[in-house]
Amino acid sequence: MHVELYERIWMWAAGALVVVFIGVVVTTAAMGAIQPPSHIETVNPAALDQHPEFAAPDVKTNADGSLTVAVVAAMFSFTPDPIEVPAGRPVTFRLTSSDVIHGFHVVGTNANAMAVPGYVSQFTVTFTTPGEYPIACHEYCGVMHHMMVGKLIVKAVER
Ligand SMILES: [Cu+2]
């Protein structure tokens, strides 16, 4: 079968791009740079008030000194608010929403996730710099979206 030269060049170029893209995904995944959603945990958004963790979301200190923070986002606030954690310790956030999709971004840090009704979003971050950080909702969630701000207080650890 005869294939024009330019056609052949573009076919090989497209094939090479596919190989490069797959290589990038495999390499970064193998080196830990990609963390795809690994923990698909569902929750009934209509029954959060009876949920053992999300009925009264709060900051809990684990036996190893790390912390787990359950957060419920709802129009137009985060609970708990403010969230107080110590600096220098791993903090695992577990987020969900009771109504619509919200965002959860601790401004100035890489703590950033979506709070999706029906699902638990989990990520772990260690805050090293004490201070007060605003928590912004970054998914448009309704007329008062721009007022949906929480606060994270990172306390200096006493020595
Ligand atoms: Cu919002």
Backbone and ligand atoms as CSV (ligand in chain L), in Angstrom:
chain,resi,resn,atom,element,x,y,z
A,1,MET,N,N,0.841,-1.179,0.000
A,1,MET,CA,C,0.000,0.000,0.000
A,1,MET,C,C,0.886,1.241,0.000
A,2,HIS,N,N,0.551,2.186,-0.860
A,2,HIS,CA,C,1.366,3.394,-0.923
A,2,HIS,C,C,0.831,4.453,0.038
A,3,VAL,N,N,1.714,4.951,0.894
A,3,VAL,CA,C,1.352,6.043,1.805
A,3,VAL,C,C,2.264,7.213,1.489
A,4,GLU,N,N,1.658,8.364,1.304
A,4,GLU,CA,C,2.428,9.567,0.995
A,4,GLU,C,C,3.468,9.834,2.085
A,5,LEU,N,N,4.587,10.426,1.693
A,5,LEU,CA,C,5.681,10.686,2.633
A,5,LEU,C,C,5.216,11.500,3.839
A,6,TYR,N,N,4.515,12.605,3.563
A,6,TYR,CA,C,4.087,13.455,4.684
A,6,TYR,C,C,3.089,12.728,5.582
A,7,GLU,N,N,2.227,11.950,4.947
A,7,GLU,CA,C,1.277,11.149,5.723
A,7,GLU,C,C,2.046,10.197,6.649
A,8,ARG,N,N,3.072,9.582,6.108
A,8,ARG,CA,C,3.867,8.629,6.880
A,8,ARG,C,C,4.577,9.350,8.039
A,9,ILE,N,N,5.118,10.533,7.758
A,9,ILE,CA,C,5.804,11.298,8.818
A,9,ILE,C,C,4.827,11.593,9.963
A,10,TRP,N,N,3.615,12.041,9.604
A,10,TRP,CA,C,2.642,12.388,10.648
A,10,TRP,C,C,2.169,11.155,11.405
A,11,MET,N,N,2.045,10.027,10.715
A,11,MET,CA,C,1.644,8.795,11.411
A,11,MET,C,C,2.693,8.401,12.440
A,12,TRP,N,N,3.951,8.455,12.038
A,12,TRP,CA,C,5.016,8.101,12.988
A,12,TRP,C,C,5.093,9.121,14.119
A,13,ALA,N,N,4.897,10.393,13.780
A,13,ALA,CA,C,4.942,11.424,14.827
A,13,ALA,C,C,3.824,11.198,15.845
A,14,ALA,N,N,2.625,10.895,15.346
A,14,ALA,CA,C,1.504,10.657,16.268
A,14,ALA,C,C,1.775,9.417,17.118
A,15,GLY,N,N,2.295,8.384,16.493
A,15,GLY,CA,C,2.616,7.157,17.240
A,15,GLY,C,C,3.674,7.433,18.297
A,16,ALA,N,N,4.688,8.230,17.932
A,16,ALA,CA,C,5.753,8.557,18.894
A,16,ALA,C,C,5.191,9.343,20.069
A,17,LEU,N,N,4.258,10.264,19.803
A,17,LEU,CA,C,3.654,11.040,20.888
A,17,LEU,C,C,2.909,10.133,21.861
A,18,VAL,N,N,2.182,9.158,21.319
A,18,VAL,CA,C,1.455,8.233,22.185
A,18,VAL,C,C,2.435,7.509,23.099
A,19,VAL,N,N,3.555,7.052,22.510
A,19,VAL,CA,C,4.561,6.348,23.312
A,19,VAL,C,C,5.143,7.278,24.387
A,20,VAL,N,N,5.416,8.530,24.018
A,20,VAL,CA,C,5.962,9.493,24.987
A,20,VAL,C,C,4.968,9.724,26.124
A,21,PHE,N,N,3.692,9.936,25.780
A,21,PHE,CA,C,2.699,10.224,26.817
A,21,PHE,C,C,2.549,9.046,27.779
A,22,ILE,N,N,2.467,7.841,27.229
A,22,ILE,CA,C,2.343,6.662,28.100
A,22,ILE,C,C,3.593,6.534,28.963
A,23,GLY,N,N,4.748,6.811,28.365
A,23,GLY,CA,C,6.000,6.758,29.119
A,23,GLY,C,C,6.012,7.744,30.273
A,24,VAL,N,N,5.504,8.946,30.024
A,24,VAL,CA,C,5.463,9.968,31.079
A,24,VAL,C,C,4.558,9.504,32.220
A,25,VAL,N,N,3.389,8.961,31.870
A,25,VAL,CA,C,2.446,8.517,32.908
A,25,VAL,C,C,3.060,7.386,33.717
A,26,VAL,N,N,3.633,6.403,33.033
A,26,VAL,CA,C,4.193,5.243,33.735
A,26,VAL,C,C,5.383,5.667,34.594
A,27,THR,N,N,6.246,6.507,34.039
A,27,THR,CA,C,7.444,6.927,34.785
A,27,THR,C,C,7.072,7.716,36.032
A,28,THR,N,N,6.186,8.718,35.883
A,28,THR,CA,C,5.849,9.539,37.042
A,28,THR,C,C,5.061,8.732,38.075
A,29,ALA,N,N,4.225,7.818,37.611
A,29,ALA,CA,C,3.494,6.981,38.565
A,29,ALA,C,C,4.472,6.110,39.332
A,30,ALA,N,N,5.452,5.529,38.624
A,30,ALA,CA,C,6.423,4.648,39.277
A,30,ALA,C,C,7.295,5.423,40.252
A,31,MET,N,N,7.544,6.693,39.968
A,31,MET,CA,C,8.410,7.485,40.840
A,31,MET,C,C,7.614,8.212,41.909
A,32,GLY,N,N,6.323,7.952,42.016
A,32,GLY,CA,C,5.531,8.533,43.099
A,32,GLY,C,C,5.069,9.940,42.853
A,33,ALA,N,N,5.249,10.446,41.664
A,33,ALA,CA,C,4.855,11.821,41.411
A,33,ALA,C,C,3.374,11.948,41.092
A,34,ILE,N,N,2.734,10.842,40.732
A,34,ILE,CA,C,1.305,10.891,40.429
A,34,ILE,C,C,0.568,10.085,41.488
A,35,GLN,N,N,-0.459,10.696,42.043
A,35,GLN,CA,C,-1.274,9.961,43.010
A,35,GLN,C,C,-2.708,9.946,42.508
A,36,PRO,N,N,-3.044,8.979,41.696
A,36,PRO,CA,C,-4.421,8.921,41.214
A,36,PRO,C,C,-5.358,8.597,42.373
A,37,PRO,N,N,-6.635,8.911,42.240
A,37,PRO,CA,C,-7.572,8.596,43.326
A,37,PRO,C,C,-7.497,7.112,43.635
A,38,SER,N,N,-7.113,6.797,44.871
A,38,SER,CA,C,-6.828,5.410,45.168
A,38,SER,C,C,-7.828,4.865,46.137
A,39,HIS,N,N,-8.685,5.743,46.640
A,39,HIS,CA,C,-9.391,5.282,47.801
A,39,HIS,C,C,-10.785,5.812,47.621
A,40,ILE,N,N,-11.529,5.012,46.913
A,40,ILE,CA,C,-12.857,5.448,46.541
A,40,ILE,C,C,-13.806,5.039,47.655
A,41,GLU,N,N,-14.124,6.025,48.451
A,41,GLU,CA,C,-14.927,5.775,49.642
A,41,GLU,C,C,-16.194,6.601,49.494
A,42,THR,N,N,-17.315,5.971,49.642
A,42,THR,CA,C,-18.564,6.685,49.461
A,42,THR,C,C,-19.251,6.904,50.811
A,43,VAL,N,N,-20.139,7.875,50.808
A,43,VAL,CA,C,-20.850,8.226,52.030
A,43,VAL,C,C,-22.199,8.777,51.565
A,44,ASN,N,N,-23.227,8.547,52.351
A,44,ASN,CA,C,-24.551,9.039,51.963
A,44,ASN,C,C,-24.672,10.513,52.351
A,45,PRO,N,N,-24.700,11.425,51.361
A,45,PRO,CA,C,-24.699,12.847,51.707
A,45,PRO,C,C,-25.973,13.285,52.420
A,46,ALA,N,N,-27.050,12.505,52.287
A,46,ALA,CA,C,-28.306,12.888,52.933
A,46,ALA,C,C,-28.356,12.441,54.393
A,47,ALA,N,N,-27.390,11.600,54.797
A,47,ALA,CA,C,-27.420,11.080,56.165
A,47,ALA,C,C,-26.129,11.395,56.907
A,48,LEU,N,N,-25.485,12.504,56.538
A,48,LEU,CA,C,-24.232,12.855,57.216
A,48,LEU,C,C,-24.459,13.108,58.694
A,49,ASP,N,N,-25.677,13.567,59.054
A,49,ASP,CA,C,-25.932,13.870,60.464
A,49,ASP,C,C,-25.971,12.605,61.321
A,50,GLN,N,N,-26.040,11.422,60.674
A,50,GLN,CA,C,-25.983,10.183,61.448
A,50,GLN,C,C,-24.668,9.447,61.234
A,51,HIS,N,N,-23.768,10.039,60.487
A,51,HIS,CA,C,-22.511,9.367,60.170
A,51,HIS,C,C,-21.564,9.462,61.365
A,52,PRO,N,N,-20.882,8.355,61.725
A,52,PRO,CA,C,-20.021,8.394,62.913
A,52,PRO,C,C,-18.897,9.426,62.809
A,53,GLU,N,N,-18.419,9.673,61.618
A,53,GLU,CA,C,-17.300,10.609,61.473
A,53,GLU,C,C,-17.766,12.017,61.100
A,54,PHE,N,N,-18.780,12.096,60.245
A,54,PHE,CA,C,-19.133,13.394,59.683
A,54,PHE,C,C,-20.321,14.071,60.383
A,55,ALA,N,N,-20.943,13.378,61.364
A,55,ALA,CA,C,-22.041,14.022,62.081
A,55,ALA,C,C,-21.512,15.203,62.884
A,56,ALA,N,N,-20.335,15.005,63.493
A,56,ALA,CA,C,-19.692,16.091,64.249
A,56,ALA,C,C,-18.238,16.143,63.801
A,57,PRO,N,N,-17.988,16.658,62.597
A,57,PRO,CA,C,-16.621,16.630,62.069
A,57,PRO,C,C,-15.682,17.441,62.940
A,58,ASP,N,N,-14.492,16.876,63.176
A,58,ASP,CA,C,-13.568,17.537,64.097
A,58,ASP,C,C,-12.140,17.078,63.847
A,59,VAL,N,N,-11.239,17.666,64.609
A,59,VAL,CA,C,-9.819,17.318,64.525
A,59,VAL,C,C,-9.550,16.220,65.553
A,60,LYS,N,N,-8.944,15.118,65.105
A,60,LYS,CA,C,-8.614,14.036,66.035
A,60,LYS,C,C,-7.115,13.772,65.974
A,61,THR,N,N,-6.529,13.545,67.151
A,61,THR,CA,C,-5.106,13.204,67.211
A,61,THR,C,C,-4.983,11.694,67.285
A,62,ASN,N,N,-4.190,11.130,66.395
A,62,ASN,CA,C,-4.006,9.685,66.360
A,62,ASN,C,C,-2.897,9.268,67.319
A,63,ALA,N,N,-2.829,7.964,67.572
A,63,ALA,CA,C,-1.866,7.445,68.543
A,63,ALA,C,C,-0.432,7.784,68.157
A,64,ASP,N,N,-0.136,7.867,66.853
A,64,ASP,CA,C,1.243,8.133,66.426
A,64,ASP,C,C,1.556,9.633,66.351
A,65,GLY,N,N,0.629,10.472,66.803
A,65,GLY,CA,C,0.891,11.910,66.792
A,65,GLY,C,C,0.389,12.622,65.556
A,66,SER,N,N,0.028,11.863,64.537
A,66,SER,CA,C,-0.546,12.500,63.353
A,66,SER,C,C,-1.987,12.902,63.657
A,67,LEU,N,N,-2.568,13.675,62.745
A,67,LEU,CA,C,-3.935,14.129,62.981
A,67,LEU,C,C,-4.831,13.752,61.822
A,68,THR,N,N,-6.101,13.565,62.140
A,68,THR,CA,C,-7.101,13.340,61.110
A,68,THR,C,C,-8.186,14.387,61.294
A,69,VAL,N,N,-8.481,15.100,60.216
A,69,VAL,CA,C,-9.484,16.154,60.290
A,69,VAL,C,C,-10.627,15.787,59.350
A,70,ALA,N,N,-11.795,15.579,59.927
A,70,ALA,CA,C,-12.996,15.377,59.116
A,70,ALA,C,C,-13.586,16.751,58.834
A,71,VAL,N,N,-13.924,16.996,57.583
A,71,VAL,CA,C,-14.469,18.300,57.197
A,71,VAL,C,C,-15.720,18.085,56.352
A,72,VAL,N,N,-16.780,18.783,56.716
A,72,VAL,CA,C,-17.971,18.798,55.876
A,72,VAL,C,C,-18.096,20.182,55.273
A,73,ALA,N,N,-18.161,20.224,53.944
A,73,ALA,CA,C,-18.416,21.475,53.250
A,73,ALA,C,C,-19.897,21.517,52.914
A,74,ALA,N,N,-20.507,22.643,53.163
A,74,ALA,CA,C,-21.918,22.824,52.841
A,74,ALA,C,C,-22.110,24.284,52.485
A,75,MET,N,N,-23.111,24.571,51.692
A,75,MET,CA,C,-23.363,25.962,51.340
A,75,MET,C,C,-23.596,26.767,52.620
A,76,PHE,N,N,-22.836,27.724,53.038
A,76,PHE,CA,C,-21.645,28.245,52.393
A,76,PHE,C,C,-20.562,28.343,53.459
A,77,SER,N,N,-20.223,27.185,54.036
A,77,SER,CA,C,-19.219,27.183,55.094
A,77,SER,C,C,-18.573,25.807,55.187
A,78,PHE,N,N,-17.472,25.775,55.923
A,78,PHE,CA,C,-16.805,24.516,56.239
A,78,PHE,C,C,-17.007,24.229,57.716
A,79,THR,N,N,-17.162,22.967,58.067
A,79,THR,CA,C,-17.234,22.555,59.470
A,79,THR,C,C,-16.172,21.483,59.684
A,80,PRO,N,N,-15.313,21.579,60.685
A,80,PRO,CA,C,-15.214,22.637,61.695
A,80,PRO,C,C,-14.565,23.907,61.145
A,81,ASP,N,N,-14.795,24.998,61.834
A,81,ASP,CA,C,-14.178,26.269,61.468
A,81,ASP,C,C,-14.026,27.117,62.718
A,82,PRO,N,N,-12.832,27.517,63.111
A,82,PRO,CA,C,-11.565,27.234,62.440
A,82,PRO,C,C,-11.066,25.811,62.720
A,83,ILE,N,N,-10.119,25.368,61.920
A,83,ILE,CA,C,-9.445,24.087,62.121
A,83,ILE,C,C,-8.087,24.397,62.729
A,84,GLU,N,N,-7.790,23.797,63.872
A,84,GLU,CA,C,-6.502,24.043,64.521
A,84,GLU,C,C,-5.652,22.790,64.492
A,85,VAL,N,N,-4.456,22.923,63.948
A,85,VAL,CA,C,-3.528,21.785,63.914
A,85,VAL,C,C,-2.144,22.278,64.325
A,86,PRO,N,N,-1.315,21.370,64.840
A,86,PRO,CA,C,0.054,21.765,65.171
A,86,PRO,C,C,0.938,21.727,63.928
A,87,ALA,N,N,1.978,22.536,63.930
A,87,ALA,CA,C,2.926,22.526,62.814
A,87,ALA,C,C,3.791,21.268,62.869
A,88,GLY,N,N,4.241,20.832,61.713
A,88,GLY,CA,C,5.232,19.766,61.642
A,88,GLY,C,C,4.705,18.367,61.837
A,89,ARG,N,N,3.395,18.202,61.858
A,89,ARG,CA,C,2.840,16.850,61.998
A,89,ARG,C,C,1.932,16.550,60.825
A,90,PRO,N,N,1.946,15.306,60.353
A,90,PRO,CA,C,1.086,14.984,59.204
A,90,PRO,C,C,-0.391,15.127,59.563
A,91,VAL,N,N,-1.099,15.828,58.711
A,91,VAL,CA,C,-2.534,16.050,58.910
A,91,VAL,C,C,-3.265,15.428,57.725
A,92,THR,N,N,-4.129,14.477,58.020
A,92,THR,CA,C,-4.927,13.853,56.973
A,92,THR,C,C,-6.307,14.487,56.969
A,93,PHE,N,N,-6.631,15.135,55.877
A,93,PHE,CA,C,-7.959,15.719,55.743
A,93,PHE,C,C,-8.870,14.711,55.078
A,94,ARG,N,N,-10.075,14.591,55.599
A,94,ARG,CA,C,-11.101,13.754,54.987
A,94,ARG,C,C,-12.313,14.658,54.763
A,95,LEU,N,N,-12.582,14.927,53.503
A,95,LEU,CA,C,-13.605,15.911,53.155
A,95,LEU,C,C,-14.791,15.254,52.497
A,96,THR,N,N,-15.941,15.815,52.778
A,96,THR,CA,C,-17.107,15.480,51.979
A,96,THR,C,C,-18.026,16.698,51.962
A,97,SER,N,N,-19.075,16.599,51.182
A,97,SER,CA,C,-20.027,17.696,51.066
A,97,SER,C,C,-21.420,17.153,51.332
A,98,SER,N,N,-22.248,17.990,51.917
A,98,SER,CA,C,-23.624,17.547,52.160
A,98,SER,C,C,-24.575,18.056,51.089
A,99,ASP,N,N,-24.085,18.899,50.175
A,99,ASP,CA,C,-25.024,19.403,49.159
A,99,ASP,C,C,-24.424,19.352,47.751
A,100,VAL,N,N,-23.617,20.333,47.403
A,100,VAL,CA,C,-23.087,20.382,46.035
A,100,VAL,C,C,-21.567,20.267,46.094
A,101,ILE,N,N,-20.929,20.280,44.946
A,101,ILE,CA,C,-19.470,20.188,44.902
A,101,ILE,C,C,-18.866,21.500,45.409
A,102,HIS,N,N,-17.952,21.378,46.345
A,102,HIS,CA,C,-17.214,22.522,46.847
A,102,HIS,C,C,-15.727,22.271,46.647
A,103,GLY,N,N,-14.965,23.335,46.770
A,103,GLY,CA,C,-13.513,23.202,46.761
A,103,GLY,C,C,-12.982,23.427,48.160
A,104,PHE,N,N,-11.775,22.951,48.391
A,104,PHE,CA,C,-11.128,23.118,49.694
A,104,PHE,C,C,-9.662,23.386,49.416
A,105,HIS,N,N,-9.292,24.648,49.493
A,105,HIS,CA,C,-7.910,25.010,49.227
A,105,HIS,C,C,-7.377,25.818,50.391
A,106,VAL,N,N,-6.361,25.278,51.056
A,106,VAL,CA,C,-5.700,26.037,52.106
A,106,VAL,C,C,-4.733,26.972,51.396
A,107,VAL,N,N,-5.099,28.255,51.388
A,107,VAL,CA,C,-4.389,29.241,50.565
A,107,VAL,C,C,-2.927,29.329,50.982
A,108,GLY,N,N,-2.057,29.302,50.009
A,108,GLY,CA,C,-0.630,29.413,50.264
A,108,GLY,C,C,0.053,28.080,50.502
A,109,THR,N,N,-0.710,26.981,50.435
A,109,THR,CA,C,-0.131,25.648,50.607
A,109,THR,C,C,-0.591,24.782,49.434
A,110,ASN,N,N,-0.098,23.546,49.401
A,110,ASN,CA,C,-0.550,22.655,48.344
A,110,ASN,C,C,-1.716,21.778,48.796
A,111,ALA,N,N,-2.337,22.125,49.923
A,111,ALA,CA,C,-3.517,21.397,50.387
A,111,ALA,C,C,-4.708,21.858,49.554
A,112,ASN,N,N,-5.199,20.997,48.708
A,112,ASN,CA,C,-6.201,21.406,47.741
A,112,ASN,C,C,-6.963,20.174,47.275
A,113,ALA,N,N,-8.268,20.189,47.425
A,113,ALA,CA,C,-9.063,19.048,46.978
A,113,ALA,C,C,-10.480,19.522,46.727
A,114,MET,N,N,-11.263,18.649,46.138
A,114,MET,CA,C,-12.675,18.932,45.952
A,114,MET,C,C,-13.463,18.147,46.986
A,115,ALA,N,N,-14.529,18.764,47.472
A,115,ALA,CA,C,-15.455,18.075,48.363
A,115,ALA,C,C,-16.690,17.737,47.532
A,116,VAL,N,N,-16.864,16.451,47.297
A,116,VAL,CA,C,-17.911,15.993,46.389
A,116,VAL,C,C,-18.973,15.252,47.187
A,117,PRO,N,N,-20.244,15.650,47.065
A,117,PRO,CA,C,-21.273,14.930,47.823
A,117,PRO,C,C,-21.279,13.451,47.437
A,118,GLY,N,N,-21.327,12.590,48.446
A,118,GLY,CA,C,-21.350,11.157,48.185
A,118,GLY,C,C,-19.992,10.499,48.257
A,119,TYR,N,N,-18.923,11.318,48.279
A,119,TYR,CA,C,-17.574,10.754,48.285
A,119,TYR,C,C,-16.733,11.393,49.383
A,120,VAL,N,N,-15.724,10.664,49.825
A,120,VAL,CA,C,-14.764,11.198,50.780
A,120,VAL,C,C,-13.475,11.472,50.022
A,121,SER,N,N,-13.021,12.719,50.051
A,121,SER,CA,C,-11.730,13.084,49.466
A,121,SER,C,C,-10.712,13.113,50.587
A,122,GLN,N,N,-9.616,12.393,50.395
A,122,GLN,CA,C,-8.624,12.318,51.471
A,122,GLN,C,C,-7.243,12.679,50.946
A,123,PHE,N,N,-6.543,13.483,51.706
A,123,PHE,CA,C,-5.147,13.763,51.395
A,123,PHE,C,C,-4.430,14.111,52.689
A,124,THR,N,N,-3.122,13.945,52.662
A,124,THR,CA,C,-2.316,14.195,53.859
A,124,THR,C,C,-1.297,15.266,53.546
A,125,VAL,N,N,-1.155,16.204,54.477
A,125,VAL,CA,C,-0.208,17.288,54.274
A,125,VAL,C,C,0.388,17.644,55.634
A,126,THR,N,N,1.636,18.101,55.625
A,126,THR,CA,C,2.284,18.569,56.853
A,126,THR,C,C,2.539,20.062,56.704
A,127,PHE,N,N,1.963,20.841,57.611
A,127,PHE,CA,C,2.167,22.295,57.571
A,127,PHE,C,C,3.396,22.621,58.405
A,128,THR,N,N,4.364,23.290,57.804
A,128,THR,CA,C,5.604,23.563,58.524
A,128,THR,C,C,5.640,24.968,59.101
A,129,THR,N,N,4.865,25.885,58.527
A,129,THR,CA,C,4.938,27.288,58.959
A,129,THR,C,C,3.711,27.645,59.777
A,130,PRO,N,N,3.897,27.953,61.069
A,130,PRO,CA,C,2.747,28.343,61.880
A,130,PRO,C,C,2.114,29.625,61.339
A,131,GLY,N,N,0.823,29.735,61.579
A,131,GLY,CA,C,0.127,30.940,61.130
A,131,GLY,C,C,-1.333,30.634,60.868
A,132,GLU,N,N,-2.011,31.638,60.359
A,132,GLU,CA,C,-3.418,31.481,60.008
A,132,GLU,C,C,-3.552,31.489,58.498
A,133,TYR,N,N,-4.243,30.509,58.006
A,133,TYR,CA,C,-4.407,30.376,56.565
A,133,TYR,C,C,-5.900,30.384,56.233
A,134,PRO,N,N,-6.294,31.188,55.262
A,134,PRO,CA,C,-7.690,31.081,54.817
A,134,PRO,C,C,-7.892,29.781,54.033
A,135,ILE,N,N,-9.080,29.232,54.141
A,135,ILE,CA,C,-9.469,28.070,53.344
A,135,ILE,C,C,-10.532,28.558,52.362
A,136,ALA,N,N,-10.248,28.426,51.096
A,136,ALA,CA,C,-11.145,28.963,50.086
A,136,ALA,C,C,-11.896,27.832,49.385
A,137,CYS,N,N,-13.169,28.085,49.142
A,137,CYS,CA,C,-13.922,27.194,48.261
A,137,CYS,C,C,-13.605,27.642,46.835
A,138,HIS,N,N,-13.116,26.706,46.023
A,138,HIS,CA,C,-12.725,27.091,44.669
A,138,HIS,C,C,-13.571,26.414,43.593
A,139,GLU,N,N,-14.747,25.950,43.997
A,139,GLU,CA,C,-15.695,25.435,43.005
A,139,GLU,C,C,-16.965,26.253,43.185
A,140,TYR,N,N,-17.431,26.863,42.114
A,140,TYR,CA,C,-18.621,27.700,42.248
A,140,TYR,C,C,-19.785,26.857,42.773
A,141,CYS,N,N,-20.364,27.282,43.912
A,141,CYS,CA,C,-21.335,26.437,44.587
A,141,CYS,C,C,-22.655,27.157,44.839
A,142,GLY,N,N,-22.787,28.400,44.400
A,142,GLY,CA,C,-24.044,29.099,44.616
A,142,GLY,C,C,-23.800,30.581,44.797
A,143,VAL,N,N,-24.883,31.309,45.098
A,143,VAL,CA,C,-24.792,32.774,45.096
A,143,VAL,C,C,-23.817,33.311,46.128
A,144,MET,N,N,-23.615,32.591,47.232
A,144,MET,CA,C,-22.711,33.103,48.265
A,144,MET,C,C,-21.344,32.410,48.213
A,145,HIS,N,N,-21.033,31.811,47.087
A,145,HIS,CA,C,-19.758,31.097,46.940
A,145,HIS,C,C,-18.573,31.964,47.349
A,146,HIS,N,N,-18.601,33.223,46.943
A,146,HIS,CA,C,-17.460,34.098,47.222
A,146,HIS,C,C,-17.287,34.364,48.712
A,147,MET,N,N,-18.303,34.053,49.523
A,147,MET,CA,C,-18.196,34.251,50.965
A,147,MET,C,C,-17.793,32.956,51.684
A,148,MET,N,N,-17.611,31.883,50.938
A,148,MET,CA,C,-17.345,30.588,51.566
A,148,MET,C,C,-15.856,30.469,51.864
A,149,VAL,N,N,-15.501,30.903,53.050
A,149,VAL,CA,C,-14.099,30.921,53.458
A,149,VAL,C,C,-14.011,30.336,54.861
A,150,GLY,N,N,-13.055,29.471,55.079
A,150,GLY,CA,C,-12.793,28.934,56.412
A,150,GLY,C,C,-11.418,29.390,56.873
A,151,LYS,N,N,-11.001,28.895,58.001
A,151,LYS,CA,C,-9.691,29.289,58.527
A,151,LYS,C,C,-8.980,28.074,59.093
A,152,LEU,N,N,-7.692,27.975,58.741
A,152,LEU,CA,C,-6.823,26.942,59.324
A,152,LEU,C,C,-5.799,27.652,60.176
A,153,ILE,N,N,-5.696,27.211,61.438
A,153,ILE,CA,C,-4.686,27.780,62.333
A,153,ILE,C,C,-3.624,26.716,62.552
A,154,VAL,N,N,-2.420,27.028,62.135
A,154,VAL,CA,C,-1.280,26.119,62.369
A,154,VAL,C,C,-0.512,26.684,63.552
A,155,LYS,N,N,-0.519,25.915,64.629
A,155,LYS,CA,C,0.097,26.400,65.857
A,155,LYS,C,C,1.561,25.952,65.938
A,156,ALA,N,N,2.390,26.838,66.418
A,156,ALA,CA,C,3.794,26.474,66.645
A,156,ALA,C,C,3.836,25.399,67.722
A,157,VAL,N,N,4.712,24.410,67.523
A,157,VAL,CA,C,4.794,23.331,68.499
A,157,VAL,C,C,5.734,23.767,69.612
A,158,GLU,N,N,5.245,23.666,70.837
A,158,GLU,CA,C,6.075,24.041,71.975
A,158,GLU,C,C,7.160,22.983,72.169
A,159,ARG,N,N,8.335,23.443,72.539
A,159,ARG,CA,C,9.447,22.517,72.714
A,159,ARG,C,C,9.780,22.387,74.180
L,1,CU,CU,CU,-17.996,27.589,46.561
